Amino acid sequence: MAYAQRTDVSTDRSLDEIRRTVQRYGARRFMIGEDEDTRRVIVMFEARDRRVQFVVTLPKYEDFAKTDTGRYRKSDTAQRQAFDQAIRQRYRALLLVIKAKLESVEAGIETFEEAFLAQIVLPDGNTVARWIAPQLEASYESGAMPQMLPLLTSGGSQL
């Protein structure tokens, strides 16, 4: 069973909780973006001189025409209720992930960078996860580690 599978907490309330949570842990900026075409919600915040981005892909309405057992739902209302429930669940799960990472940092279990490494936005706008994923895949396919950068002295020459 997925976390918060039966929640009745609205998406607006979950987003407000996310905003308050990241601010309580020191975030200076917060942004929410929605793209209806791609069914994605983007939550970004800045904390500890890092920009963090979570991208959540929302389910499609058509995916709820059938129940988990494969039967067609009896009405459009039942389909809408299941769809809305799934969206509320995703927002609650996102809140849980963000709270857990921030609390882990606060408790000294890991650093901010360790907790949010995949979601940290690089200067080119990509997250670390999007940047490293192709390299990771290539490394596993070839069985070879990426080459190390040559060590440089403070004057810029190789050691």
DOFI-991272 format. One record per residue: residue number from 1; x, y, z of N, C-alpha, C, O, CB in turn. Coordinates in steps of 0.05 Angstrom, whole numbers, padded with zeros to 5 digits. Glycine has a CB too. Layout:
BEGIN
tise_n_u_n_v_n_w_ca_u_ca_v_ca_w_c_u_c_v_c_w_o_u_o_v_o_w_cb_u_cb_v_cb_w
NUM_X_Y_Z_X_Y_Z_X_Y_Z_X_Y_Z_X_Y_Z
...
***
This chain:
BEGIN
tise_n_u_n_v_n_w_ca_u_ca_v_ca_w_c_u_c_v_c_w_o_u_o_v_o_w_cb_u_cb_v_cb_w
1_00017_-00024_00000_00000_00000_00000_00018_00025_00000_00037_00027_00016_-00019_00000_00024
2_00011_00043_-00017_00027_00068_-00019_00021_00086_00004_-00001_00086_00016_00021_00083_-00046
3_00041_00102_00011_00038_00122_00033_00015_00141_00026_00013_00150_00003_00064_00138_00037
4_-00002_00147_00045_-00024_00166_00043_-00044_00158_00021_-00056_00176_00009_-00014_00194_00038
5_-00047_00133_00016_-00064_00124_-00006_-00093_00132_-00002_-00108_00134_-00021_-00062_00094_-00009
6_-00101_00136_00023_-00129_00143_00028_-00132_00172_00040_-00152_00178_00053_-00141_00123_00048
7_-00112_00188_00035_-00113_00215_00046_-00136_00232_00035_-00144_00229_00011_-00086_00229_00041
8_-00146_00249_00051_-00166_00268_00041_-00155_00297_00043_-00170_00316_00040_-00192_00266_00058
9_-00129_00300_00047_-00116_00326_00049_-00114_00337_00020_-00104_00323_00002_-00088_00324_00062
10_-00122_00361_00016_-00122_00374_-00010_-00093_00378_-00020_-00075_00380_-00004_-00138_00400_-00010
11_-00090_00380_-00046_-00064_00386_-00057_-00054_00413_-00049_-00031_00417_-00044_-00065_00384_-00088
12_-00073_00433_-00048_-00065_00460_-00039_-00054_00459_-00010_-00034_00472_-00005_-00089_00479_-00040
13_-00066_00444_00007_-00057_00442_00035_-00030_00429_00036_-00012_00437_00051_-00077_00427_00052
14_-00026_00408_00020_00000_00394_00019_00022_00413_00009_00044_00414_00021_-00001_00369_00001
15_00016_00428_-00012_00036_00447_-00022_00042_00469_-00002_00065_00477_00001_00026_00460_-00048
16_00022_00478_00012_00027_00498_00033_00044_00486_00055_00062_00500_00066_00000_00507_00045
17_00040_00461_00062_00057_00448_00082_00085_00445_00073_00104_00448_00088_00045_00420_00090
18_00089_00439_00047_00116_00437_00036_00129_00464_00038_00152_00466_00046_00115_00427_00006
19_00115_00485_00030_00127_00512_00031_00135_00519_00060_00157_00528_00064_00106_00533_00021
20_00117_00515_00079_00123_00521_00107_00146_00504_00117_00163_00514_00133_00099_00518_00124
21_00147_00479_00109_00169_00461_00119_00196_00470_00109_00214_00473_00125_00164_00433_00109
22_00199_00476_00083_00225_00484_00073_00233_00511_00084_00257_00516_00089_00225_00485_00042
23_00213_00529_00089_00220_00554_00101_00229_00551_00130_00247_00564_00139_00196_00573_00100
24_00216_00533_00144_00224_00527_00172_00253_00517_00174_00266_00522_00194_00204_00507_00185
25_00261_00503_00154_00289_00492_00153_00308_00511_00138_00330_00503_00132_00289_00465_00140
26_00300_00535_00133_00318_00555_00123_00317_00562_00093_00334_00577_00084_00344_00547_00129
27_00298_00553_00079_00296_00560_00050_00289_00589_00047_00272_00600_00062_00275_00542_00036
28_00302_00602_00028_00298_00631_00024_00277_00635_00002_00262_00655_00003_00324_00644_00016
29_00277_00618_-00018_00259_00621_-00040_00244_00595_-00045_00253_00574_-00038_00274_00629_-00066
30_00219_00597_-00056_00202_00574_-00061_00186_00579_-00086_00176_00601_-00090_00184_00568_-00036
31_00183_00559_-00102_00168_00561_-00127_00153_00535_-00133_00164_00513_-00129_00186_00570_-00150
32_00129_00538_-00144_00114_00515_-00154_00107_00521_-00183_00098_00543_-00189_00088_00510_-00136
33_00111_00502_-00200_00103_00505_-00228_00088_00480_-00237_00093_00458_-00228_00128_00509_-00246
34_00068_00484_-00254_00052_00462_-00264_00052_00463_-00295_00050_00485_-00306_00023_00463_-00253
35_00055_00440_-00307_00053_00438_-00336_00032_00417_-00342_00036_00393_-00340_00081_00430_-00348
36_00009_00427_-00351_-00014_00409_-00356_-00008_00390_-00380_-00018_00368_-00380_-00039_00425_-00361
37_00008_00399_-00399_00013_00383_-00423_00029_00358_-00415_00024_00336_-00425_00029_00399_-00444
38_00049_00361_-00398_00066_00338_-00391_00057_00325_-00364_00069_00306_-00356_00095_00347_-00388
39_00037_00337_-00352_00026_00327_-00326_00048_00327_-00305_00050_00308_-00289_00015_00298_-00330
40_00064_00348_-00304_00086_00350_-00285_00081_00374_-00266_00072_00395_-00275_00113_00351_-00298
41_00089_00370_-00242_00090_00391_-00222_00119_00394_-00213_00132_00374_-00208_00071_00385_-00197
42_00128_00419_-00213_00156_00424_-00205_00155_00440_-00179_00142_00461_-00177_00172_00439_-00227
43_00169_00431_-00159_00173_00445_-00134_00202_00451_-00131_00219_00433_-00132_00162_00428_-00109
44_00208_00477_-00128_00236_00485_-00125_00239_00503_-00100_00221_00517_-00092_00246_00500_-00150
45_00262_00501_-00088_00269_00519_-00066_00299_00523_-00065_00314_00507_-00076_00258_00508_-00039
46_00307_00545_-00052_00336_00550_-00048_00342_00550_-00018_00328_00563_-00002_00344_00577_-00061
47_00362_00535_-00012_00371_00533_00016_00400_00526_00016_00410_00511_-00001_00354_00512_00032
48_00415_00536_00035_00444_00531_00038_00459_00535_00012_00476_00519_00005_00448_00502_00048
49_00452_00557_-00001_00465_00564_-00026_00462_00543_-00048_00479_00541_-00066_00495_00569_-00021
50_00441_00528_-00047_00435_00508_-00068_00406_00511_-00077_00389_00518_-00061_00441_00479_-00057
51_00402_00506_-00103_00375_00506_-00113_00367_00476_-00116_00382_00460_-00127_00372_00521_-00141
52_00344_00469_-00105_00334_00442_-00105_00308_00440_-00121_00291_00458_-00119_00329_00432_-00075
53_00306_00419_-00137_00282_00417_-00154_00272_00388_-00153_00286_00369_-00158_00289_00424_-00184
54_00246_00386_-00147_00232_00361_-00149_00212_00362_-00172_00197_00382_-00174_00217_00354_-00122
55_00212_00342_-00188_00193_00341_-00211_00175_00316_-00206_00185_00294_-00204_00207_00339_-00238
56_00149_00320_-00204_00131_00299_-00199_00113_00296_-00223_00099_00315_-00231_00114_00304_-00173
57_00113_00272_-00235_00095_00267_-00257_00068_00256_-00246_00068_00237_-00231_00107_00246_-00277
58_00047_00270_-00253_00021_00262_-00243_00008_00241_-00262_00015_00240_-00285_00002_00287_-00241
59_-00010_00225_-00251_-00022_00204_-00267_-00041_00217_-00288_-00049_00240_-00285_-00038_00184_-00249
60_-00049_00201_-00307_-00068_00209_-00327_-00096_00201_-00319_-00100_00179_-00307_-00061_00198_-00355
61_-00116_00217_-00325_-00143_00211_-00319_-00152_00184_-00331_-00166_00168_-00318_-00162_00233_-00329
62_-00143_00178_-00355_-00151_00154_-00369_-00141_00129_-00354_-00153_00107_-00357_-00139_00154_-00397
63_-00120_00132_-00339_-00109_00109_-00324_-00127_00099_-00302_-00122_00078_-00290_-00082_00116_-00313
64_-00149_00113_-00297_-00166_00106_-00275_-00194_00097_-00285_-00213_00096_-00270_-00170_00130_-00256
65_-00195_00089_-00311_-00220_00078_-00321_-00226_00051_-00309_-00249_00043_-00306_-00218_00076_-00352
66_-00204_00037_-00301_-00207_00010_-00289_-00198_00011_-00260_-00181_00027_-00252_-00192_-00011_-00305
67_-00208_-00007_-00244_-00199_-00011_-00217_-00173_-00026_-00217_-00164_-00035_-00237_-00221_-00025_-00200
68_-00161_-00029_-00193_-00137_-00044_-00190_-00140_-00074_-00199_-00121_-00087_-00206_-00126_-00043_-00162
69_-00165_-00084_-00197_-00170_-00111_-00205_-00177_-00114_-00234_-00182_-00136_-00244_-00193_-00123_-00188
70_-00177_-00092_-00249_-00182_-00093_-00278_-00211_-00089_-00287_-00217_-00090_-00311_-00173_-00119_-00288
71_-00228_-00084_-00268_-00257_-00079_-00275_-00261_-00049_-00282_-00248_-00032_-00270_-00276_-00087_-00252
72_-00279_-00045_-00301_-00285_-00017_-00308_-00300_-00004_-00285_-00318_-00016_-00273_-00302_-00015_-00334
73_-00294_00021_-00280_-00308_00036_-00259_-00337_00041_-00268_-00342_00043_-00292_-00294_00063_-00252
74_-00355_00041_-00249_-00383_00043_-00255_-00392_00070_-00265_-00412_00072_-00279_-00399_00036_-00231
75_-00377_00091_-00259_-00385_00118_-00267_-00361_00136_-00271_-00339_00130_-00262_-00405_00130_-00247
76_-00366_00158_-00285_-00345_00178_-00288_-00338_00190_-00261_-00315_00198_-00256_-00355_00200_-00307
77_-00358_00192_-00243_-00353_00202_-00216_-00333_00185_-00201_-00315_00195_-00188_-00379_00205_-00200
78_-00336_00158_-00203_-00318_00140_-00190_-00290_00142_-00201_-00270_00141_-00187_-00328_00111_-00192
79_-00288_00146_-00227_-00262_00149_-00240_-00249_00175_-00231_-00225_00175_-00225_-00265_00149_-00271
80_-00265_00196_-00230_-00254_00222_-00221_-00245_00221_-00192_-00224_00232_-00185_-00276_00244_-00223
81_-00260_00207_-00175_-00252_00204_-00146_-00225_00189_-00144_-00208_00197_-00128_-00274_00190_-00131
82_-00222_00167_-00159_-00197_00152_-00158_-00174_00168_-00168_-00152_00168_-00157_-00200_00126_-00174
83_-00178_00183_-00190_-00158_00200_-00201_-00149_00222_-00181_-00126_00226_-00176_-00168_00214_-00227
84_-00169_00236_-00170_-00163_00257_-00150_-00148_00246_-00126_-00130_00259_-00115_-00189_00271_-00141
85_-00156_00222_-00117_-00143_00209_-00094_-00113_00204_-00100_-00096_00208_-00083_-00157_00183_-00087
86_-00108_00194_-00124_-00080_00189_-00132_-00063_00214_-00133_-00040_00213_-00125_-00079_00175_-00160
87_-00074_00236_-00141_-00060_00261_-00142_-00054_00271_-00113_-00032_00279_-00107_-00075_00283_-00158
88_-00075_00269_-00096_-00071_00277_-00068_-00049_00260_-00055_-00033_00271_-00040_-00097_00275_-00052
89_-00049_00234_-00061_-00028_00216_-00050_00000_00225_-00059_00018_00224_-00042_-00034_00187_-00059
90_00003_00232_-00084_00030_00240_-00094_00040_00265_-00079_00064_00266_-00072_00029_00245_-00124
91_00022_00284_-00075_00031_00308_-00061_00038_00302_-00032_00058_00314_-00021_00008_00330_-00062
92_00024_00284_-00019_00030_00277_00009_00057_00262_00010_00073_00267_00028_00008_00259_00022
93_00062_00245_-00010_00087_00230_-00011_00110_00250_-00016_00132_00246_-00004_00086_00209_-00034
94_00106_00270_-00033_00127_00290_-00037_00134_00305_-00011_00157_00309_-00005_00119_00310_-00059
95_00113_00313_00003_00117_00326_00029_00134_00307_00048_00152_00317_00061_00090_00333_00042
96_00127_00282_00049_00141_00263_00066_00171_00262_00059_00188_00262_00076_00128_00235_00064
97_00177_00260_00033_00204_00258_00023_00220_00283_00031_00242_00281_00042_00205_00254_-00007
98_00209_00306_00026_00223_00331_00032_00227_00334_00063_00249_00341_00071_00207_00355_00022
99_00207_00328_00078_00210_00329_00108_00231_00310_00117_00248_00317_00134_00183_00323_00122
100_00231_00286_00107_00250_00266_00116_00279_00274_00109_00297_00271_00126_00244_00238_00103
101_00283_00285_00086_00310_00294_00078_00319_00317_00095_00342_00317_00105_00311_00302_00048
102_00302_00337_00100_00309_00360_00116_00314_00351_00145_00333_00362_00158_00287_00381_00115
103_00298_00333_00155_00303_00324_00183_00329_00308_00185_00342_00310_00206_00279_00307_00193
104_00335_00293_00165_00360_00277_00164_00384_00296_00165_00404_00291_00179_00362_00260_00139
105_00382_00318_00151_00403_00338_00151_00405_00351_00179_00426_00354_00190_00399_00360_00130
106_00382_00359_00189_00380_00372_00216_00392_00355_00238_00405_00364_00256_00351_00380_00222
107_00387_00328_00236_00396_00310_00256_00426_00302_00253_00437_00288_00269_00379_00285_00256
108_00438_00311_00231_00466_00305_00226_00471_00277_00215_00494_00268_00215_00481_00307_00252
109_00451_00265_00205_00454_00238_00193_00468_00240_00166_00485_00223_00159_00426_00225_00189
110_00463_00262_00151_00476_00267_00126_00478_00297_00121_00463_00312_00134_00462_00252_00103
111_00494_00304_00103_00496_00333_00096_00473_00340_00077_00459_00323_00067_00524_00339_00082
112_00469_00366_00074_00449_00376_00055_00453_00365_00027_00435_00355_00014_00448_00407_00055
113_00479_00366_00018_00485_00356_-00008_00480_00326_-00011_00470_00317_-00032_00514_00362_-00015
114_00487_00311_00010_00482_00282_00009_00452_00276_00007_00443_00259_-00008_00494_00268_00033
115_00436_00290_00023_00407_00286_00023_00394_00293_-00003_00376_00279_-00012_00395_00301_00046
116_00402_00315_-00015_00388_00326_-00038_00404_00324_-00064_00398_00337_-00084_00380_00355_-00033
117_00425_00308_-00064_00444_00307_-00087_00429_00304_-00114_00435_00320_-00132_00463_00285_-00084
118_00411_00286_-00116_00398_00281_-00142_00381_00305_-00151_00378_00310_-00175_00380_00256_-00140
119_00370_00320_-00132_00352_00343_-00138_00366_00370_-00139_00353_00390_-00145_00330_00344_-00117
120_00392_00371_-00134_00406_00397_-00135_00409_00405_-00164_00416_00390_-00182_00435_00395_-00122
121_00402_00431_-00169_00403_00442_-00196_00431_00452_-00202_00442_00468_-00186_00382_00464_-00200
122_00442_00443_-00224_00469_00452_-00233_00466_00479_-00248_00444_00487_-00256_00482_00431_-00251
123_00489_00493_-00253_00487_00519_-00266_00474_00518_-00294_00464_00539_-00302_00515_00529_-00269
124_00474_00495_-00307_00461_00494_-00334_00431_00488_-00333_00418_00486_-00353_00475_00473_-00351
125_00420_00486_-00309_00392_00481_-00305_00384_00452_-00302_00361_00446_-00294_00378_00492_-00328
126_00402_00434_-00307_00397_00405_-00303_00401_00399_-00273_00415_00412_-00259_00415_00388_-00320
127_00387_00378_-00264_00393_00368_-00237_00416_00349_-00239_00423_00339_-00261_00368_00354_-00225
128_00429_00343_-00216_00451_00324_-00216_00441_00297_-00226_00456_00284_-00241_00462_00321_-00187
129_00417_00289_-00219_00406_00263_-00229_00404_00262_-00259_00413_00242_-00271_00379_00258_-00217
130_00394_00283_-00272_00392_00283_-00301_00419_00284_-00314_00423_00273_-00336_00375_00308_-00310
131_00438_00297_-00302_00465_00300_-00312_00480_00273_-00310_00494_00265_-00329_00480_00322_-00298
132_00478_00260_-00288_00494_00236_-00283_00482_00210_-00294_00496_00191_-00299_00499_00233_-00254
133_00456_00209_-00298_00442_00185_-00306_00454_00172_-00331_00459_00148_-00331_00413_00191_-00311
134_00458_00188_-00353_00470_00175_-00377_00498_00164_-00372_00506_00143_-00383_00471_00195_-00400
135_00514_00178_-00356_00541_00170_-00350_00541_00144_-00333_00557_00126_-00337_00556_00192_-00335
136_00522_00143_-00314_00519_00119_-00298_00511_00095_-00314_00522_00073_-00311_00498_00124_-00276
137_00492_00099_-00332_00483_00078_-00350_00506_00068_-00367_00510_00043_-00370_00460_00087_-00368
138_00522_00086_-00379_00544_00078_-00396_00565_00063_-00380_00577_00044_-00390_00557_00103_-00409
139_00570_00072_-00356_00590_00058_-00339_00581_00030_-00332_00598_00012_-00333_00594_00074_-00313
140_00556_00026_-00326_00546_-00001_-00321_00546_-00019_-00346_00553_-00042_-00344_00519_00000_-00309
141_00539_-00007_-00369_00539_-00023_-00394_00568_-00031_-00401_00572_-00054_-00410_00527_-00006_-00416
142_00587_-00013_-00398_00614_-00020_-00407_00630_-00034_-00385_00650_-00048_-00391_00629_00006_-00415
143_00622_-00031_-00360_00637_-00042_-00338_00661_-00026_-00330_00677_-00034_-00313_00645_-00070_-00344
144_00664_-00003_-00343_00687_00014_-00338_00679_00039_-00323_00658_00050_-00327_00701_00022_-00364
145_00696_00048_-00305_00692_00073_-00291_00699_00096_-00309_00717_00093_-00326_00709_00074_-00264
146_00686_00119_-00306_00694_00142_-00321_00722_00150_-00314_00731_00145_-00292_00674_00166_-00316
147_00737_00161_-00334_00764_00169_-00329_00764_00192_-00308_00747_00209_-00308_00778_00178_-00354
148_00784_00191_-00291_00788_00213_-00272_00799_00237_-00286_00814_00235_-00305_00806_00203_-00249
149_00793_00260_-00276_00805_00284_-00286_00834_00285_-00277_00840_00276_-00255_00790_00310_-00276
150_00852_00295_-00294_00880_00297_-00285_00883_00317_-00262_00869_00337_-00261_00899_00305_-00308
151_00900_00310_-00243_00904_00329_-00221_00920_00353_-00230_00940_00350_-00245_00919_00315_-00198
152_00912_00376_-00222_00926_00400_-00230_00938_00413_-00206_00928_00412_-00184_00906_00420_-00244
153_00961_00426_-00210_00974_00442_-00189_00960_00469_-00188_00943_00475_-00206_01005_00445_-00194
154_00965_00484_-00168_00953_00510_-00166_00959_00529_-00190_00945_00547_-00195_00962_00524_-00140
155_00981_00523_-00204_00989_00539_-00228_00975_00529_-00253_00978_00542_-00274_01019_00538_-00232
156_00960_00507_-00251_00945_00498_-00274_00959_00475_-00290_00947_00465_-00308_00940_00520_-00292
157_00984_00468_-00282_00997_00446_-00296_00991_00420_-00283_00983_00418_-00259_01028_00451_-00297
158_00993_00398_-00299_00988_00371_-00288_01009_00362_-00269_01033_00369_-00272_00985_00351_-00310
159_01002_00347_-00249_01021_00336_-00230_01035_00312_-00241_01052_00300_-00228_01007_00328_-00203
***
